[in-house]
Amino acid sequence: MRNHTRKNQDGMALLLATLFITVALVTLTVLTTRMINQKRQVDLYGDFEADMYGIESAFAQSKASLESGGNGMIGVTSAAFQLEWNELPTFDSPGIEPLEVPGLPEVEYFACDIDWQDDGVDNNGDGMIDDVSEMWFHTIYAFARNNNIVRTAEAVLKGANVSVWNNAIFAGAGHVDGSIKGNCSIHGSVHILGDHVPEGGEAIVVLDMMGASLIHNNYGIGAGPGPALPDYLRDRVPDQPLTIVNGEIDQATLNTVLRVKNGLVSLNSASEVGAADVFGNGLKDTVDGTFSNDGWTGQRVADDGDRGDPSVVFSDNGWDEFYDLGNKVPFPVLDDDWRWPAQVQCHELGYAWEGEPGSIEAAPDGTDYLHGDFFSDMLSDGNPYEGNVTISVGTDFYLNLTQPGSAPADRVKPDPANCIKGDDYIYYDAAATVMEINGQIEINGDLVFSARNDRTLNYTGRAAILVHGDVTVNTNLLSCNDGDPNDYLRSFPERNIIGIMAEQDMLVGQSAQLDLMGAFYAQGQISSNKQTVVMGTFVAEYFDMGNQVPDIYQVPALTENLPLGMIANYPILVFSPISWREL
């Protein structure tokens, strides 16, 4: 009996031991499996996180490529490779040679770009394919791989050319006393560097908007409130670009942006930046953006203890955004490097050229050409006019730097169809009331446009005029086609444009109200004393707008149609993300 009981006890002990061992093994297996799964999850998370470094690298390099004039393709080597909307590439696709993230060689990435304006797709849903409203929009696809874990993301970028000429007004310092002063009506972008404001010092006013001063985003409408561009000027320029506003398509816009790097914007009296949106008027009333480091002051600004809260700023991004371009856009001077523009009409060159947009040019001594030297040596035939030049309405005038001393009948006109540059000349025929201009003209002295009773100079042609002294404009400068003052539809700036560069100062409208069409640059100051109407762009270190409300209307097409030789005529591209998602 005892042996039997003993055996039962031994069997029970063995059973319990086996049970405990089994439970322990199961527990250990579960814990081990959990640890392995957790490690896998951690490793997977690490791989996913590492992929994001590849995604960010792909996006950053693609964006930088677009801003430098490239195609946005990163790690894509095959020229035959084309990205289709309905078929994204993979790491195994032909033409893909991925790059490695520095410091993380196991992470590979590449990026592809789609330019909305030439992809054959209605990207913005306005019923138009590859129209002007899709210009400067790009979709970037970024791909990253780490330990066979692949992540893909999509970003939509909106681009802009922030060249000094893509403004109504571009100022270096502002005003000689600190600010752009006066009652001025500006239709288009304004960009002020505020170079007079000392770094770390107290901010001063660099844009002082008084009276009825305004910055608007359109040309206005003849029957509507506010100033409107007169028809005889409106008919000379291309239609305004169109955009979508709150679901309304075909809204006219100038893509106006106000940028102030240093200094305050002062809003007083009835001044305003942008306007409240008016449904159904066919215009984009709000400006596209405002960017200011120091902020706002004046009667129409509430003191919030910081950068001020203006009550009359109507902007898509509000009024609290800081300046967004860093040192990307300096004030241009003639001692800057010569840089090639984005496009050159064949008849403007007169010699072979294969430069990329924004590229510099080597001088014979191996140094880089400066803008003024390149203009003198390579563009204006190395033969400047020595002395002052006065062109008076009603008096014939002829200056030919290619054939000095020649008669007007001997001038060689440009021939765009056959890429013939023609002479560098100015010919004003008083009887025809038309001034022909062509090429690049350099004057070692002052340039004066003067008038008595009749104040209109109708001009035809394309020319860049470099004046090493002062420029005084006391005449209308109005574009016309083919030498006919009565043919002026769409005459500016694609077919006809005058660009005037003053190494010193420029005085506009000293004695009467004028109408001017062109690109105007002064390395010193531009002064506008009367109610002058300007179609084009003012670029200067300093401005004095007087107190008689000049009107300045930006022409968006100007920046792509400047005559060869104009200072800072090269693209400065920036792209900003407007959407992002992981696919």
VEXDREN-2710 file (C-alpha; in Angstrom, 1 decimal):
% VEXDREN-2710
k/r/px/py/pz
1/MET/0.0/0.0/0.0
2/ARG/2.8/2.3/0.9
3/ASN/4.6/1.7/-2.4
4/HIS/1.4/2.3/-4.3
5/THR/1.0/5.7/-2.5
6/ARG/4.6/6.6/-3.1
7/LYS/4.2/5.9/-6.8
8/ASN/1.1/8.1/-7.0
9/GLN/3.0/10.9/-5.3
10/ASP/6.0/10.5/-7.6
11/GLY/3.7/10.6/-10.6
12/MET/1.9/13.7/-9.4
13/ALA/5.2/15.5/-8.8
14/LEU/6.3/14.6/-12.3
15/LEU/3.1/15.8/-13.8
16/LEU/3.3/19.1/-11.9
17/ALA/7.0/19.5/-12.9
18/THR/6.0/18.9/-16.5
19/LEU/3.2/21.3/-16.2
20/PHE/5.4/24.0/-14.8
21/ILE/8.1/23.4/-17.4
22/THR/5.4/23.6/-20.1
23/VAL/4.0/26.8/-18.7
24/ALA/7.5/28.3/-18.4
25/LEU/8.3/27.3/-22.0
26/VAL/5.1/28.7/-23.3
27/THR/5.7/31.9/-21.3
28/LEU/9.3/32.1/-22.5
29/THR/8.1/31.5/-26.1
30/VAL/5.5/34.2/-25.9
31/LEU/8.0/36.6/-24.3
32/THR/10.6/35.7/-26.9
33/THR/8.1/36.1/-29.7
34/ARG/6.9/39.4/-28.3
35/MET/10.5/40.6/-28.0
36/ILE/11.2/39.5/-31.6
37/ASN/8.1/41.2/-32.9
38/GLN/8.9/44.3/-30.9
39/LYS/12.4/44.4/-32.3
40/ARG/11.0/43.9/-35.8
41/GLN/8.6/46.8/-35.1
42/VAL/11.4/48.9/-33.8
43/ASP/13.6/48.0/-36.8
44/LEU/10.6/48.6/-39.2
45/TYR/10.0/52.0/-37.5
46/GLY/13.7/52.8/-37.9
47/ASP/13.6/51.8/-41.5
48/PHE/10.5/54.0/-42.0
49/GLU/12.1/56.8/-40.2
50/ALA/15.3/56.5/-42.2
51/ASP/13.3/56.5/-45.4
52/MET/12.0/59.9/-44.4
53/TYR/15.5/61.3/-44.5
54/GLY/15.6/60.0/-48.1
55/ILE/12.2/61.6/-48.9
56/GLU/13.4/65.0/-47.4
57/SER/16.7/64.8/-49.4
58/ALA/14.8/64.0/-52.6
59/PHE/12.4/66.9/-52.1
60/ALA/15.1/69.4/-51.1
61/GLN/17.4/68.5/-54.1
62/SER/14.5/68.5/-56.6
63/LYS/13.3/72.0/-55.3
64/ALA/16.9/73.3/-55.5
65/SER/17.2/71.9/-59.1
66/LEU/14.1/73.8/-60.1
67/GLU/15.3/77.0/-58.5
68/SER/18.6/76.8/-60.3
69/GLY/16.8/76.3/-63.7
70/GLY/17.0/72.5/-63.8
71/ASN/14.3/69.9/-64.4
72/GLY/13.8/68.7/-60.9
73/MET/14.9/65.1/-61.7
74/ILE/17.2/63.7/-59.0
75/GLY/18.7/60.2/-59.5
76/VAL/17.2/60.0/-62.9
77/THR/19.8/59.5/-65.6
78/SER/17.9/58.4/-68.7
79/ALA/17.0/61.2/-71.1
80/ALA/14.3/58.9/-72.5
81/PHE/12.6/58.4/-69.1
82/GLN/9.2/60.1/-68.9
83/LEU/7.0/60.2/-65.9
84/GLU/3.3/59.5/-66.5
85/TRP/0.5/60.4/-64.1
86/ASN/-0.9/56.9/-64.1
87/GLU/2.3/55.0/-63.7
88/LEU/4.9/56.0/-61.1
89/PRO/8.4/54.7/-61.5
90/THR/10.1/52.3/-59.1
91/PHE/13.7/51.7/-58.0
92/ASP/13.9/49.0/-60.7
93/SER/12.6/51.3/-63.6
94/PRO/14.9/52.1/-66.4
95/GLY/16.8/55.3/-66.1
96/ILE/16.7/55.3/-62.2
97/GLU/20.1/55.5/-60.5
98/PRO/19.2/56.4/-56.9
99/LEU/21.5/58.5/-54.6
100/GLU/22.5/57.7/-51.1
101/VAL/21.8/59.9/-48.0
102/PRO/25.1/61.2/-46.7
103/GLY/25.9/59.4/-43.5
104/LEU/23.2/56.8/-44.2
105/PRO/24.5/54.9/-47.2
106/GLU/21.8/52.2/-46.8
107/VAL/19.1/54.8/-47.5
108/GLU/18.6/55.4/-51.3
109/TYR/16.4/58.0/-52.9
110/PHE/15.4/59.6/-56.2
111/ALA/12.8/62.3/-57.3
112/CYS/10.8/63.0/-60.4
113/ASP/9.1/66.2/-61.4
114/ILE/6.0/67.1/-63.5
115/ASP/5.6/70.6/-64.8
116/TRP/1.9/71.4/-64.9
117/GLN/2.2/73.6/-67.9
118/ASP/3.4/71.0/-70.4
119/ASP/2.0/67.7/-69.0
120/GLY/-1.2/67.6/-71.1
121/VAL/-3.4/67.5/-68.0
122/ASP/-6.0/69.9/-66.5
123/ASN/-4.3/69.9/-63.1
124/ASN/-6.3/72.7/-61.5
125/GLY/-9.7/71.7/-62.8
126/ASP/-10.5/75.0/-64.6
127/GLY/-11.3/73.2/-67.9
128/MET/-8.1/74.3/-69.6
129/ILE/-5.1/72.1/-70.3
130/ASP/-1.6/73.6/-69.8
131/ASP/-2.9/77.1/-69.7
132/VAL/-1.2/80.1/-68.1
133/SER/-2.9/79.5/-64.8
134/GLU/-0.8/76.3/-64.4
135/MET/2.4/78.2/-65.0
136/TRP/5.1/77.7/-62.3
137/PHE/3.2/74.8/-60.7
138/HIS/5.1/71.5/-60.3
139/THR/4.4/68.1/-58.7
140/ILE/7.4/66.3/-57.2
141/TYR/7.4/62.6/-56.5
142/ALA/10.0/61.5/-53.9
143/PHE/11.0/57.9/-53.4
144/ALA/13.2/56.4/-50.6
145/ARG/14.2/52.8/-49.8
146/ASN/15.9/51.3/-46.8
147/ASN/16.2/47.5/-46.2
148/ASN/13.6/46.9/-49.0
149/ILE/11.2/49.3/-47.2
150/VAL/10.0/51.8/-49.8
151/ARG/8.1/55.1/-49.0
152/THR/6.7/57.5/-51.6
153/ALA/5.5/61.0/-51.1
154/GLU/4.0/63.7/-53.4
155/ALA/4.4/67.5/-53.0
156/VAL/2.9/70.3/-55.1
157/LEU/5.1/73.4/-55.4
158/LYS/4.2/76.9/-56.6
159/GLY/7.0/78.8/-58.2
160/ALA/7.7/82.4/-58.9
161/ASN/10.4/84.5/-60.5
162/VAL/11.5/87.0/-57.9
163/SER/13.7/89.0/-60.2
164/VAL/13.9/92.7/-59.5
165/TRP/12.0/93.3/-62.7
166/ASN/9.0/91.2/-61.6
167/ASN/7.7/94.2/-59.5
168/ALA/6.2/97.5/-60.0
169/ILE/8.9/99.0/-57.7
170/PHE/12.1/97.5/-56.4
171/ALA/14.2/99.5/-54.0
172/GLY/17.5/99.0/-52.4
173/ALA/17.6/101.4/-49.5
174/GLY/14.2/103.0/-50.0
175/HIS/14.5/106.8/-49.7
176/VAL/17.5/109.0/-49.2
177/ASP/15.9/110.1/-45.9
178/GLY/14.9/106.5/-45.0
179/SER/11.6/105.8/-46.8
180/ILE/9.7/105.8/-50.0
181/LYS/7.5/108.8/-49.4
182/GLY/4.4/110.3/-51.1
183/ASN/1.0/109.5/-52.4
184/CYS/1.6/106.7/-54.9
185/SER/-0.8/104.3/-56.5
186/ILE/1.0/101.0/-57.1
187/HIS/-0.6/98.2/-59.1
188/GLY/1.7/95.2/-58.7
189/SER/4.4/93.9/-56.4
190/VAL/6.7/96.0/-54.3
191/HIS/10.0/94.8/-53.0
192/ILE/12.1/96.9/-50.6
193/LEU/15.4/95.7/-49.1
194/GLY/15.7/98.6/-46.6
195/ASP/19.5/98.6/-46.7
196/HIS/19.6/101.9/-44.7
197/VAL/18.3/100.0/-41.6
198/PRO/21.3/99.1/-39.4
199/GLU/21.4/95.4/-38.4
200/GLY/20.3/95.1/-34.8
201/GLY/19.4/98.8/-34.7
202/GLU/16.0/100.5/-34.4
203/ALA/13.8/99.9/-37.4
204/ILE/12.9/103.0/-39.4
205/VAL/10.1/103.5/-41.9
206/VAL/11.1/102.5/-45.4
207/LEU/7.6/102.7/-47.0
208/ASP/5.5/105.7/-45.9
209/MET/2.0/105.4/-47.5
210/MET/0.2/108.7/-47.1
211/GLY/-3.1/110.1/-48.5
212/ALA/-4.8/107.8/-50.9
213/SER/-1.7/105.6/-51.4
214/LEU/-2.4/102.0/-52.3
215/ILE/-0.9/98.7/-53.4
216/HIS/-3.4/96.8/-55.5
217/ASN/-3.5/93.4/-57.3
218/ASN/-5.1/94.4/-60.6
219/TYR/-5.6/97.2/-63.1
220/GLY/-9.1/98.0/-61.8
221/ILE/-12.2/98.3/-63.9
222/GLY/-13.4/101.4/-65.6
223/ALA/-16.9/101.5/-64.1
224/GLY/-15.7/100.2/-60.7
225/PRO/-14.5/101.9/-57.5
226/GLY/-10.9/103.0/-57.3
227/PRO/-8.4/103.9/-60.0
228/ALA/-8.5/102.1/-63.3
229/LEU/-5.9/101.9/-66.0
230/PRO/-7.0/104.1/-69.0
231/ASP/-7.9/102.1/-72.2
232/TYR/-5.3/103.8/-74.4
233/LEU/-2.7/102.2/-72.1
234/ARG/-4.5/99.0/-71.3
235/ASP/-4.8/98.2/-75.0
236/ARG/-1.1/98.4/-75.4
237/VAL/-0.3/95.6/-73.0
238/PRO/-1.2/91.9/-72.7
239/ASP/-4.3/90.9/-70.7
240/GLN/-3.7/90.4/-67.0
241/PRO/-3.1/86.7/-65.9
242/LEU/-6.2/84.9/-64.6
243/THR/-6.6/82.9/-61.5
244/ILE/-9.3/81.3/-59.3
245/VAL/-10.7/83.2/-56.3
246/ASN/-13.1/81.5/-53.9
247/GLY/-14.4/79.3/-56.7
248/GLU/-14.6/82.1/-59.3
249/ILE/-12.5/81.4/-62.3
250/ASP/-11.0/84.0/-64.7
251/GLN/-10.2/86.5/-62.0
252/ALA/-7.7/89.1/-63.3
253/THR/-4.5/89.4/-61.1
254/LEU/-1.0/90.8/-61.1
255/ASN/0.1/88.3/-58.5
256/THR/1.0/91.2/-56.2
257/VAL/3.3/90.6/-53.2
258/LEU/4.7/93.2/-50.8
259/ARG/8.1/92.3/-49.4
260/VAL/10.1/94.4/-47.0
261/LYS/13.4/92.9/-45.8
262/ASN/14.3/95.7/-43.3
263/GLY/12.3/98.6/-42.0
264/LEU/8.7/99.5/-41.2
265/VAL/5.7/100.0/-43.5
266/SER/3.6/103.1/-42.4
267/LEU/-0.1/103.1/-43.2
268/ASN/-1.8/106.5/-42.9
269/SER/-4.9/108.5/-44.0
270/ALA/-6.8/106.4/-46.7
271/SER/-3.9/104.2/-47.7
272/GLU/-4.3/100.4/-48.0
273/VAL/-2.5/97.2/-49.1
274/GLY/-4.8/95.1/-51.2
275/ALA/-8.6/95.4/-50.9
276/ALA/-11.5/93.3/-49.6
277/ASP/-12.7/90.7/-52.1
278/VAL/-15.7/91.8/-54.1
279/PHE/-17.6/88.8/-55.5
280/GLY/-18.3/89.0/-59.2
281/ASN/-16.1/91.9/-60.2
282/GLY/-13.7/89.7/-62.3
283/LEU/-10.7/90.8/-60.2
284/LYS/-8.5/89.4/-57.5
285/ASP/-8.7/92.1/-54.9
286/THR/-6.5/90.7/-52.2
287/VAL/-2.8/90.7/-52.7
288/ASP/-1.1/87.3/-52.8
289/GLY/1.2/87.9/-49.8
290/THR/3.0/90.3/-47.5
291/PHE/6.4/89.5/-46.0
292/SER/8.0/92.0/-43.5
293/ASN/10.6/91.4/-40.8
294/ASP/9.9/94.6/-38.8
295/GLY/6.2/95.0/-39.4
296/TRP/3.8/97.9/-39.5
297/THR/3.2/101.4/-38.0
298/GLY/1.1/104.5/-38.7
299/GLN/-2.4/105.7/-38.1
300/ARG/-4.1/102.6/-39.5
301/VAL/-2.1/100.2/-37.4
302/ALA/-2.9/99.0/-33.8
303/ASP/0.1/98.7/-31.5
304/ASP/0.2/95.2/-30.2
305/GLY/3.5/95.4/-28.5
306/ASP/5.1/93.5/-31.4
307/ARG/5.1/94.2/-35.1
308/GLY/1.7/95.9/-35.3
309/ASP/-1.8/94.9/-36.5
310/PRO/-2.8/96.9/-39.6
311/SER/-6.5/97.3/-40.3
312/VAL/-6.1/97.9/-44.0
313/VAL/-4.0/95.0/-45.2
314/PHE/-6.0/92.5/-47.3
315/SER/-3.6/89.7/-48.1
316/ASP/-3.9/85.9/-48.7
317/ASN/-1.3/85.2/-45.9
318/GLY/-2.4/87.9/-43.5
319/TRP/0.3/90.4/-42.3
320/ASP/2.5/88.6/-39.8
321/GLU/4.8/86.6/-42.2
322/PHE/8.5/87.4/-42.0
323/TYR/10.6/88.2/-45.1
324/ASP/11.0/85.0/-47.0
325/LEU/13.9/85.4/-49.4
326/GLY/17.0/85.9/-47.2
327/ASN/19.9/87.3/-49.3
328/LYS/18.6/85.7/-52.5
329/VAL/17.7/89.1/-54.2
330/PRO/20.4/91.8/-53.8
331/PHE/20.1/95.3/-55.3
332/PRO/21.8/95.1/-58.8
333/VAL/24.7/97.4/-59.7
334/LEU/26.7/97.7/-62.9
335/ASP/29.7/96.2/-61.1
336/ASP/27.8/92.9/-60.7
337/ASP/28.8/89.9/-62.8
338/TRP/27.1/89.8/-66.2
339/ARG/24.5/87.0/-66.2
340/TRP/22.6/85.7/-69.2
341/PRO/18.8/86.1/-69.3
342/ALA/16.4/83.2/-69.5
343/GLN/15.7/83.9/-73.2
344/VAL/17.3/85.9/-75.9
345/GLN/15.8/86.8/-79.3
346/CYS/18.1/85.6/-82.0
347/HIS/18.4/89.0/-83.7
348/GLU/19.5/90.7/-80.5
349/LEU/22.8/88.7/-80.2
350/GLY/24.7/89.1/-83.4
351/TYR/27.1/86.3/-82.3
352/ALA/27.0/82.8/-81.1
353/TRP/25.9/82.1/-77.5
354/GLU/25.3/78.9/-75.6
355/GLY/25.0/80.1/-72.1
356/GLU/22.5/78.9/-69.5
357/PRO/20.0/81.3/-67.9
358/GLY/21.8/83.1/-65.0
359/SER/25.3/82.0/-66.2
360/ILE/28.2/84.3/-66.1
361/GLU/30.6/85.1/-69.0
362/ALA/34.4/84.9/-69.0
363/ALA/36.3/88.0/-70.1
364/PRO/39.4/87.6/-72.4
365/ASP/41.7/88.1/-69.3
366/GLY/40.1/85.0/-67.6
367/THR/38.0/87.0/-65.1
368/ASP/34.3/87.2/-65.1
369/TYR/32.7/89.9/-67.1
370/LEU/31.0/92.7/-65.1
371/HIS/27.7/93.8/-66.4
372/GLY/28.8/97.3/-67.4
373/ASP/32.0/96.0/-69.1
374/PHE/30.1/93.3/-71.0
375/PHE/27.6/95.9/-72.2
376/SER/30.4/98.0/-73.5
377/ASP/32.7/95.3/-75.0
378/MET/30.2/92.8/-76.3
379/LEU/26.8/94.4/-76.8
380/SER/27.2/98.0/-77.8
381/ASP/30.1/97.4/-80.3
382/GLY/32.6/99.0/-77.9
383/ASN/31.7/102.5/-79.2
384/PRO/29.9/104.6/-76.7
385/TYR/28.7/108.1/-77.4
386/GLU/30.9/110.7/-75.7
387/GLY/28.8/113.6/-74.3
388/ASN/25.3/114.5/-73.4
389/VAL/22.3/113.5/-75.5
390/THR/19.0/115.5/-75.8
391/ILE/16.0/114.2/-77.7
392/SER/13.4/116.9/-78.2
393/VAL/9.8/116.4/-79.5
394/GLY/9.5/118.1/-82.8
395/THR/13.3/118.0/-83.7
396/ASP/14.8/115.2/-85.8
397/PHE/17.5/113.2/-84.0
398/TYR/19.8/110.4/-85.2
399/LEU/22.5/108.5/-83.3
400/ASN/24.1/105.4/-84.7
401/LEU/26.9/103.8/-82.7
402/THR/27.5/101.0/-85.2
403/GLN/27.9/103.4/-88.1
404/PRO/28.9/106.7/-86.6
405/GLY/28.4/109.6/-88.9
406/SER/26.0/107.7/-91.2
407/ALA/22.7/109.0/-92.6
408/PRO/19.4/107.7/-91.3
409/ALA/18.7/106.1/-94.7
410/ASP/21.9/104.0/-94.2
411/ARG/20.9/102.5/-90.9
412/VAL/20.6/98.7/-90.8
413/LYS/17.3/97.7/-89.2
414/PRO/16.9/94.5/-87.2
415/ASP/15.5/91.5/-89.1
416/PRO/14.1/89.0/-86.5
417/ALA/13.1/86.5/-89.2
418/ASN/16.7/86.1/-90.3
419/CYS/18.3/86.7/-86.9
420/ILE/20.0/90.0/-88.1
421/LYS/20.8/92.2/-85.2
422/GLY/20.9/95.5/-87.0
423/ASP/22.7/98.7/-85.9
424/ASP/22.7/100.1/-82.4
425/TYR/20.8/103.3/-83.1
426/ILE/18.1/105.9/-82.1
427/TYR/16.3/107.7/-84.9
428/TYR/13.5/110.2/-84.2
429/ASP/11.6/111.3/-87.3
430/ALA/9.7/114.4/-86.1
431/ALA/7.4/114.4/-89.2
432/ALA/6.4/110.8/-88.5
433/THR/6.3/111.5/-84.7
434/VAL/8.0/108.1/-84.1
435/MET/11.4/107.2/-82.5
436/GLU/13.0/104.0/-83.8
437/ILE/15.3/102.3/-81.3
438/ASN/17.4/99.2/-81.6
439/GLY/20.1/97.3/-79.9
440/GLN/22.4/98.5/-77.0
441/ILE/23.3/102.1/-76.8
442/GLU/25.9/103.5/-74.3
443/ILE/26.1/107.2/-73.5
444/ASN/29.0/108.7/-71.5
445/GLY/27.1/111.7/-70.3
446/ASP/23.5/112.6/-69.5
447/LEU/20.3/111.7/-71.4
448/VAL/17.4/114.2/-71.6
449/PHE/14.0/113.7/-73.3
450/SER/12.5/117.2/-73.6
451/ALA/9.3/118.8/-75.0
452/ARG/7.4/122.0/-75.3
453/ASN/3.7/121.8/-76.5
454/ASP/3.5/118.3/-77.8
455/ARG/5.0/115.9/-75.2
456/THR/4.6/112.5/-76.9
457/LEU/7.4/110.4/-78.2
458/ASN/6.0/107.3/-79.9
459/TYR/8.7/104.6/-80.0
460/THR/9.0/101.4/-81.9
461/GLY/11.7/98.7/-81.5
462/ARG/13.7/97.2/-78.7
463/ALA/16.7/98.8/-77.1
464/ALA/18.6/98.9/-73.8
465/ILE/20.2/102.3/-73.1
466/LEU/23.0/102.6/-70.6
467/VAL/23.6/106.2/-69.4
468/HIS/26.7/106.9/-67.3
469/GLY/25.2/110.1/-66.0
470/ASP/21.7/111.3/-65.2
471/VAL/18.5/110.7/-67.1
472/THR/15.6/113.3/-67.3
473/VAL/12.3/112.3/-68.9
474/ASN/9.9/115.1/-69.7
475/THR/8.0/113.5/-72.5
476/ASN/5.5/110.7/-72.9
477/LEU/7.1/107.4/-74.0
478/LEU/4.4/105.3/-75.7
479/SER/4.9/102.1/-77.6
480/CYS/3.6/101.6/-81.1
481/ASN/3.9/98.8/-83.8
482/ASP/6.0/99.1/-87.0
483/GLY/6.4/102.8/-86.7
484/ASP/2.7/103.6/-86.8
485/PRO/1.5/105.7/-83.9
486/ASN/-2.1/104.6/-84.6
487/ASP/-1.2/100.9/-84.4
488/TYR/-0.5/100.2/-80.7
489/LEU/-2.6/97.1/-79.8
490/ARG/-0.4/94.7/-77.8
491/SER/2.6/96.8/-78.7
492/PHE/4.3/96.5/-75.2
493/PRO/6.5/94.8/-74.1
494/GLU/6.8/91.7/-76.5
495/ARG/7.3/93.7/-79.7
496/ASN/8.5/97.1/-78.5
497/ILE/10.3/98.1/-75.3
498/ILE/12.7/100.7/-74.1
499/GLY/15.0/100.0/-71.2
500/ILE/16.9/102.9/-69.6
501/MET/19.6/102.5/-67.1
502/ALA/21.1/105.5/-65.3
503/GLU/24.3/105.0/-63.4
504/GLN/23.4/108.1/-61.4
505/ASP/19.8/109.5/-61.0
506/MET/16.6/109.6/-63.0
507/LEU/14.1/112.5/-62.9
508/VAL/10.6/111.7/-64.3
509/GLY/7.9/114.3/-65.0
510/GLN/9.6/117.4/-63.8
511/SER/7.2/119.8/-65.3
512/ALA/4.0/117.9/-66.4
513/GLN/2.0/114.7/-66.0
514/LEU/3.4/112.0/-68.3
515/ASP/2.6/108.5/-69.6
516/LEU/5.7/106.2/-69.7
517/MET/6.0/102.6/-70.9
518/GLY/9.3/100.8/-70.3
519/ALA/11.9/99.4/-67.8
520/PHE/13.6/102.1/-65.8
521/TYR/16.7/101.7/-63.6
522/ALA/18.7/104.1/-61.5
523/GLN/21.8/103.2/-59.5
524/GLY/21.0/106.3/-57.5
525/GLN/17.5/107.8/-57.1
526/ILE/14.3/107.9/-59.2
527/SER/12.2/111.0/-58.6
528/SER/8.6/111.3/-59.9
529/ASN/7.2/114.8/-59.2
530/LYS/3.9/114.8/-61.1
531/GLN/0.9/112.6/-61.6
532/THR/2.9/110.4/-64.0
533/VAL/1.4/107.1/-65.2
534/VAL/4.1/104.4/-65.6
535/MET/3.5/101.0/-67.3
536/GLY/6.4/98.8/-66.4
537/THR/8.9/98.8/-63.6
538/PHE/11.0/101.2/-61.5
539/VAL/14.2/99.8/-60.0
540/ALA/16.4/102.2/-57.9
541/GLU/18.4/102.5/-54.8
542/TYR/16.2/105.4/-53.6
543/PHE/12.8/106.8/-54.5
544/ASP/11.0/110.1/-54.1
545/MET/7.3/109.8/-55.3
546/GLY/6.4/113.4/-54.5
547/ASN/2.9/114.3/-53.4
548/GLN/0.8/114.3/-56.6
549/VAL/0.0/110.5/-56.7
550/PRO/1.9/108.9/-59.5
551/ASP/0.4/105.7/-60.8
552/ILE/2.7/102.7/-61.4
553/TYR/1.3/99.6/-63.2
554/GLN/3.3/96.5/-63.3
555/VAL/3.2/94.6/-66.6
556/PRO/3.8/90.9/-65.8
557/ALA/5.1/90.1/-69.3
558/LEU/7.9/92.6/-69.0
559/THR/10.3/90.4/-67.0
560/GLU/10.3/87.9/-69.9
561/ASN/10.7/90.5/-72.7
562/LEU/13.4/92.9/-71.5
563/PRO/15.8/94.0/-74.2
564/LEU/19.2/92.3/-74.1
565/GLY/21.6/94.3/-71.9
566/MET/19.2/95.3/-69.1
567/ILE/20.8/94.9/-65.7
568/ALA/19.6/91.9/-63.5
569/ASN/17.8/90.4/-66.5
570/TYR/18.0/86.8/-65.3
571/PRO/15.6/84.5/-63.5
572/ILE/15.7/84.2/-59.7
573/LEU/13.3/81.3/-59.0
574/VAL/11.8/80.3/-55.7
575/PHE/9.3/77.4/-55.1
576/SER/7.0/77.1/-52.1
577/PRO/5.1/73.9/-51.1
578/ILE/1.4/74.2/-51.1
579/SER/0.5/70.5/-50.4
580/TRP/2.2/67.3/-49.3
581/ARG/1.0/63.7/-48.8
582/GLU/2.5/60.2/-48.5
583/LEU/1.3/57.8/-51.2
END
